[in-house]
Amino acid sequence: MDEKLIQRLESAVARLEALHTGGFGHGTSREVDVTAAASDPSIVAFEDLISQCVGRLLSAAEKIGGQVLDATKVVKDAFSAQKELLIKIKGTQKPDMKGLSEFLKPLNEVIMRGSSLTEGRRSDFFNHLKAATDSLTALAWIAYTGKDCGMSMPIAHVEESWQMAEFYNNKILVEYRSKDPNHVEWAKALKELYLPGLRDYVKSHYPLGPVWNATGKTFVSAPAKAPGATPAPPAPPPASLFKTESPKSSSSRPKQGMAAVFEEISSGKSITSGLRKVTNDMKTKNRADRSGIVGASEKEGRVSSPSFSKAGPPKLELQMGRKWVVENQIGKKNLVIDDCDAKQSVYIFGCKDSVLQIQGKVNNITIDKCTKMGVVFSDVVAAFEVVNCSGVEVQCQGVAPTISVDNTSGCLLYLSKGSLEASITTAKSSEVNILVPGAGPDADWEEHALPQQYVHAYKDGQFITSPATHSGG
């Protein structure tokens, strides 16, 4: 108990030294405010979250080492940065939009540093790096300022942000479950850090967003950074969270993590204010494309050669308000459709080495002629279809009454507990594997291979068909 008390006191002194030079006035009353904030139940609870959940994640990473440990240290730094911001909020008046962006900059810099780990040559631990860095988007809940800010409410934001990271986290569980328990432990610890960890913390202390101090100090941008702080990247930042692709002509552009939130906040506008509606020249009846799919606006100059496929330019757009078209996306890992409803369908065609997340319920989803494509979706009303594909991975997080796989080689399908009653049909397909949740919360995923060979026997005037079985010697 004495050790913990000493650690708390040392931590409070460190905070006082850091905050003394950054963004606030000076004086004894300020030091008293910071000390009181550090002992606030919400701050103590966040320290416990770091100690227990981040601590468990770090312990698992230390057994693995290398890039996995590096990414985990960034996660730890990001949570530590958020803790310091929560302490500052206790004694600070709510800043304007531009001031908020500056206020949250220390956290954003850590997240951009993490994002840079996934750039360049693909690592053998790419799934670990993506799971760790994508998960940090959940920390953007602290930027929530109200229902008109363009973000989901804090609890929902944490849950939604984990969804993309979970896609890569599940791949780790499948790959290492029979190879190395340390990696399995790391993946489980990462998930529990956010669900239930961060989600339950936000639910208990900040369900409506951070609580600013109406009588506190006014935040002023610090003229110089505190000693030891991470150097600010040049503007515009090169990190992938800020990396801008050619504007999508859909009414929902792919999200780019926490920085996308900050970038919109600093502009002083609602996050949704810059989104564009489908215009007449985007509608099928006014296009001359051979495929009949809505083409990209000619005003959108796409200069990055990897974005093109021989079939045509990449597209992510809404057709006549009823059909989302995702076409010819190459190497795009952060595609998102979040402005959809149950009357719309999603058609994914000619994509390669990309990941699409569909947030919300839609009527139908079809993946056609795609290679190494990943799709994460919530709910479908009618059916999810995979046709003419190779090496696709699909994760259903909600309900899908019907799933069909046709003329496809290699399909890995993750089912949620709510979708276990789905009717699954396969035809002319091979290597179709389905993973279902284990019985308990800590249980591993259970993998089931669907048969691709059948035995047909003529009996009693008709053919009886049954899956072929193989016995090992």
Summary of the structure (lengths in Angstrom):
residues: 473
radius of gyration: 24.6
end to end distance: 60.2
largest distance: 95.7
contacts: 1507
relative contact order: 0.08
helix: 40%
strand: 22%
